[in-house]
């Protein structure tokens, strides 16, 4: 006796709007510097795959900031050292999220060629694109499989394929997926040899992964030097502040010390942003 639970749900476009957006801090796409930082933070939280709301992540940053800064203030009773530790505590959850996002994106990039190959094999059987996508989403492991399953769920709830896949490159952080989404959307509208396109795309991604591997091997020393330049100056300041609580107060008492310290902090921030941008552009996937 059928209970009705095994019946396939018919797509109903009227219900597509219940797929609400996640919590975000960015207000618009044409904001200033603060809105750009909010968009970067929103993308970080989405692409890291952490099931944590942005507001909860900010609460964790404030908690670690107060915990680190408060602990060192109780021990040394020095406001400058406490401020340094508070800054480190505030940045630690964000740094953790960045590491998780990098590992997740690298794992999805490694899964992508096999996923596209399977999609091409499914297309050879004569199934529709929606059926092929759902089959591949079921067979692909996490983390890429989770994003594919989310797109398949959207299609079952009534969204068309271009709309269901529109946010996939942003949610995964993989620019390569723009090509796949465009190819599938164009094929659904105009037709064509989808299998040939998918096979060529799979081979292109494999060649790109090989090139990125060689690039990482060739630039290991440069990236290590860049990381050392980023983290060594703050680590030295922190070491001397913890070793001698009066180190920073004495340095900041003279105008010469204040000027040198402020100039060093500004140059450190500019250099850090520059190095991170270079490293990010060289590893874009």
VENJO-V129291 format. One record per residue. N is the residue number from 1. RES is the residue in one small letter. D_LAST is the distance of its C-alpha to the last C-alpha in Angstrom with 1 decimal. Layout:
n=N res=RES d_last=D_LAST
n=N res=RES d_last=D_LAST
This chain:
n=1 res=x d_last=50.7
n=2 res=x d_last=47.5
n=3 res=x d_last=46.4
n=4 res=x d_last=44.0
n=5 res=x d_last=41.0
n=6 res=x d_last=39.8
n=7 res=x d_last=39.8
n=8 res=x d_last=36.5
n=9 res=x d_last=35.9
n=10 res=x d_last=36.1
n=11 res=x d_last=33.5
n=12 res=x d_last=35.0
n=13 res=x d_last=33.2
n=14 res=x d_last=35.5
n=15 res=x d_last=33.8
n=16 res=x d_last=30.2
n=17 res=x d_last=30.8
n=18 res=x d_last=31.3
n=19 res=x d_last=27.6
n=20 res=x d_last=27.6
n=21 res=x d_last=24.8
n=22 res=x d_last=24.0
n=23 res=x d_last=25.6
n=24 res=x d_last=24.0
n=25 res=x d_last=25.3
n=26 res=x d_last=24.1
n=27 res=x d_last=26.9
n=28 res=x d_last=25.6
n=29 res=x d_last=22.9
n=30 res=x d_last=25.2
n=31 res=x d_last=26.3
n=32 res=x d_last=26.7
n=33 res=x d_last=25.2
n=34 res=x d_last=26.1
n=35 res=x d_last=24.5
n=36 res=x d_last=21.3
n=37 res=x d_last=21.4
n=38 res=x d_last=22.3
n=39 res=x d_last=19.3
n=40 res=x d_last=17.0
n=41 res=x d_last=19.1
n=42 res=x d_last=19.0
n=43 res=x d_last=15.3
n=44 res=x d_last=15.3
n=45 res=x d_last=18.0
n=46 res=x d_last=16.5
n=47 res=x d_last=13.0
n=48 res=x d_last=14.8
n=49 res=x d_last=16.8
n=50 res=x d_last=20.0
n=51 res=x d_last=23.0
n=52 res=x d_last=24.3
n=53 res=x d_last=25.3
n=54 res=x d_last=24.3
n=55 res=x d_last=28.1
n=56 res=x d_last=28.4
n=57 res=x d_last=25.7
n=58 res=x d_last=27.6
n=59 res=x d_last=30.8
n=60 res=x d_last=29.4
n=61 res=x d_last=28.4
n=62 res=x d_last=32.0
n=63 res=x d_last=33.5
n=64 res=x d_last=31.9
n=65 res=x d_last=32.8
n=66 res=x d_last=36.4
n=67 res=x d_last=36.6
n=68 res=x d_last=35.5
n=69 res=x d_last=37.4
n=70 res=x d_last=40.4
n=71 res=x d_last=40.7
n=72 res=x d_last=40.7
n=73 res=x d_last=43.1
n=74 res=x d_last=45.5
n=75 res=x d_last=45.4
n=76 res=x d_last=45.7
n=77 res=x d_last=46.7
n=78 res=x d_last=44.6
n=79 res=x d_last=42.8
n=80 res=x d_last=40.4
n=81 res=x d_last=39.3
n=82 res=x d_last=39.0
n=83 res=x d_last=36.8
n=84 res=x d_last=34.5
n=85 res=x d_last=34.2
n=86 res=x d_last=33.8
n=87 res=x d_last=30.8
n=88 res=x d_last=29.3
n=89 res=x d_last=30.0
n=90 res=x d_last=28.5
n=91 res=x d_last=25.1
n=92 res=x d_last=25.0
n=93 res=x d_last=23.9
n=94 res=x d_last=21.1
n=95 res=x d_last=20.0
n=96 res=x d_last=20.2
n=97 res=x d_last=18.1
n=98 res=x d_last=15.3
n=99 res=x d_last=15.5
n=100 res=x d_last=15.6
n=101 res=x d_last=12.5
n=102 res=x d_last=10.5
n=103 res=x d_last=12.3
n=104 res=x d_last=11.9
n=105 res=x d_last=8.1
n=106 res=x d_last=8.3
n=107 res=x d_last=11.2
n=108 res=x d_last=10.0
n=109 res=x d_last=7.3
n=110 res=x d_last=10.5
n=111 res=x d_last=12.6
n=112 res=x d_last=11.0
n=113 res=x d_last=12.8
n=114 res=x d_last=16.1
n=115 res=x d_last=15.9
n=116 res=x d_last=15.7
n=117 res=x d_last=18.4
n=118 res=x d_last=20.6
n=119 res=x d_last=20.2
n=120 res=x d_last=21.4
n=121 res=x d_last=24.3
n=122 res=x d_last=25.2
n=123 res=x d_last=25.3
n=124 res=x d_last=27.8
n=125 res=x d_last=30.2
n=126 res=x d_last=30.9
n=127 res=x d_last=29.6
n=128 res=x d_last=28.3
n=129 res=x d_last=24.7
n=130 res=x d_last=25.4
n=131 res=x d_last=27.1
n=132 res=x d_last=24.4
n=133 res=x d_last=21.8
n=134 res=x d_last=24.2
n=135 res=x d_last=24.8
n=136 res=x d_last=21.2
n=137 res=x d_last=20.7
n=138 res=x d_last=23.8
n=139 res=x d_last=22.8
n=140 res=x d_last=19.3
n=141 res=x d_last=19.3
n=142 res=x d_last=18.0
n=143 res=x d_last=15.7
n=144 res=x d_last=14.1
n=145 res=x d_last=17.7
n=146 res=x d_last=18.8
n=147 res=x d_last=16.6
n=148 res=x d_last=17.7
n=149 res=x d_last=21.2
n=150 res=x d_last=21.2
n=151 res=x d_last=20.4
n=152 res=x d_last=23.2
n=153 res=x d_last=25.5
n=154 res=x d_last=25.1
n=155 res=x d_last=26.0
n=156 res=x d_last=29.0
n=157 res=x d_last=30.1
n=158 res=x d_last=30.4
n=159 res=x d_last=27.2
n=160 res=x d_last=26.3
n=161 res=x d_last=23.1
n=162 res=x d_last=21.4
n=163 res=x d_last=22.4
n=164 res=x d_last=21.4
n=165 res=x d_last=17.8
n=166 res=x d_last=17.5
n=167 res=x d_last=16.0
n=168 res=x d_last=13.7
n=169 res=x d_last=10.4
n=170 res=x d_last=11.8
n=171 res=x d_last=13.2
n=172 res=x d_last=10.2
n=173 res=x d_last=7.8
n=174 res=x d_last=5.3
n=175 res=x d_last=5.7
n=176 res=x d_last=6.2
n=177 res=x d_last=9.1
n=178 res=x d_last=10.8
n=179 res=x d_last=11.9
n=180 res=x d_last=13.3
n=181 res=x d_last=15.0
n=182 res=x d_last=16.4
n=183 res=x d_last=17.7
n=184 res=x d_last=19.4
n=185 res=x d_last=20.9
n=186 res=x d_last=22.2
n=187 res=x d_last=23.6
n=188 res=x d_last=25.4
n=189 res=x d_last=27.1
n=190 res=x d_last=27.9
n=191 res=x d_last=27.6
n=192 res=x d_last=26.7
n=193 res=x d_last=25.5
n=194 res=x d_last=22.7
n=195 res=x d_last=22.8
n=196 res=x d_last=22.3
n=197 res=x d_last=19.3
n=198 res=x d_last=17.7
n=199 res=x d_last=18.6
n=200 res=x d_last=17.2
n=201 res=x d_last=13.8
n=202 res=x d_last=13.8
n=203 res=x d_last=14.8
n=204 res=x d_last=12.2
n=205 res=x d_last=9.4
n=206 res=x d_last=11.7
n=207 res=x d_last=12.1
n=208 res=x d_last=8.6
n=209 res=x d_last=8.7
n=210 res=x d_last=12.0
n=211 res=x d_last=11.2
n=212 res=x d_last=8.8
n=213 res=x d_last=11.8
n=214 res=x d_last=14.2
n=215 res=x d_last=12.7
n=216 res=x d_last=12.9
n=217 res=x d_last=16.4
n=218 res=x d_last=17.5
n=219 res=x d_last=16.7
n=220 res=x d_last=17.9
n=221 res=x d_last=21.1
n=222 res=x d_last=19.7
n=223 res=x d_last=17.5
n=224 res=x d_last=20.5
n=225 res=x d_last=22.7
n=226 res=x d_last=20.5
n=227 res=x d_last=20.7
n=228 res=x d_last=24.4
n=229 res=x d_last=25.0
n=230 res=x d_last=23.4
n=231 res=x d_last=25.4
n=232 res=x d_last=28.6
n=233 res=x d_last=30.4
n=234 res=x d_last=30.3
n=235 res=x d_last=31.1
n=236 res=x d_last=34.2
n=237 res=x d_last=35.4
n=238 res=x d_last=35.1
n=239 res=x d_last=36.9
n=240 res=x d_last=39.8
n=241 res=x d_last=40.0
n=242 res=x d_last=40.4
n=243 res=x d_last=42.8
n=244 res=x d_last=44.9
n=245 res=x d_last=44.9
n=246 res=x d_last=46.8
n=247 res=x d_last=44.4
n=248 res=x d_last=42.4
n=249 res=x d_last=45.6
n=250 res=x d_last=47.4
n=251 res=x d_last=44.6
n=252 res=x d_last=44.4
n=253 res=x d_last=48.2
n=254 res=x d_last=48.4
n=255 res=x d_last=47.0
n=256 res=x d_last=45.6
n=257 res=x d_last=43.6
n=258 res=x d_last=42.3
n=259 res=x d_last=41.2
n=260 res=x d_last=39.4
n=261 res=x d_last=37.7
n=262 res=x d_last=36.5
n=263 res=x d_last=35.3
n=264 res=x d_last=33.5
n=265 res=x d_last=31.7
n=266 res=x d_last=30.7
n=267 res=x d_last=29.4
n=268 res=x d_last=27.5
n=269 res=x d_last=25.7
n=270 res=x d_last=24.9
n=271 res=x d_last=23.7
n=272 res=x d_last=21.6
n=273 res=x d_last=19.8
n=274 res=x d_last=19.4
n=275 res=x d_last=18.0
n=276 res=x d_last=15.6
n=277 res=x d_last=14.3
n=278 res=x d_last=14.1
n=279 res=x d_last=12.3
n=280 res=x d_last=9.7
n=281 res=x d_last=9.2
n=282 res=x d_last=9.1
n=283 res=x d_last=6.3
n=284 res=x d_last=3.8
n=285 res=x d_last=0.0
